[in-house]
Amino acid sequence: MDYADFIKRLPGLETPFSEDDVTIRAIASEDGMVVFFHFHKDVVLPPHSHLGQWGTVLEGELELTIGDETRIYRRGDTYNIPPHVVHSAKIPAGLKAIDVFEEGDRYKLKR
């Protein structure tokens, strides 16, 4: 599965990851941010928190710890991270996911 060409043309985001690690494209408004991820390398996200986040796995799998619960999410699975709940992730190469953040300015758009 590949993202549509118009999604590939969306702006990237300023994150701590390089384009070699993950391709990121996004749409943002003051009400929220929709982010399209494609991880090319294994990534570990340390524990952190922010406002609410909802996501779905399109390809691959994701080990996500939300609060005290760790679970593997696979294609078609969705996850909901409530605001200010500490979470972390182990993301294998190949994961494609769409995440929606409550914060429209969670990350800065690259123009």
C-alpha positions, -999 to +999 in steps of 0.1 A: +000+000+000+013+034-009+000+068+000-017+088-028+005+113-047-013+143-032-005+130+003+032+126-007+031+163-017+019+175+017+044+193+039+068+174+062+072+181+099+101+193+120+108+163+142+139+147+157+138+120+130+157+123+096+140+115+063+162+084+062+144+071+093+108+081+085+089+099+059+063+122+074+036+143+057+009+163+075-022+185+074-027+209+103-053+234+115-058+252+147-081+223+158-057+194+152-031+177+130-033+146+108+001+129+102+010+102+077+040+082+088+062+057+069+091+043+090+121+032+071+142+022+101+134+008+136+127+036+160+121+037+198+101+065+212+108+072+249+080+078+274+064+112+268+030+128+270+010+155+253-027+162+244-048+135+229-037+113+200-056+087+179-041+065+153-045+035+130-020+011+116-020+008+078+009-016+074+033-034+097+030-034+134+036-012+164+044-020+200+027+008+220+027+013+258-001+035+269+000+041+307+008+007+321-006-014+292+017-026+264+000-040+232+010-049+197-011-031+170-013-045+135-029-035+102-064-022+108-060-017+146-066+017+161-053+032+193-064+061+214-040+079+238-059+102+262-045+136+269-015+137+293-012+099+295+025+088+294+031+065+264+061+050+245+066+029+214+088+004+196+083+010+159+098-015+134+108-005+099+080-007+075+053+007+097+028+030+080+003+047+102-020+077+104-021+096+136-044+125+145-032+149+173-055+171+193-028+198+190-028+216+157+008+227+165+021+194+179+049+197+153+059+225+131+052+221+094+082+223+070+074+247+041 
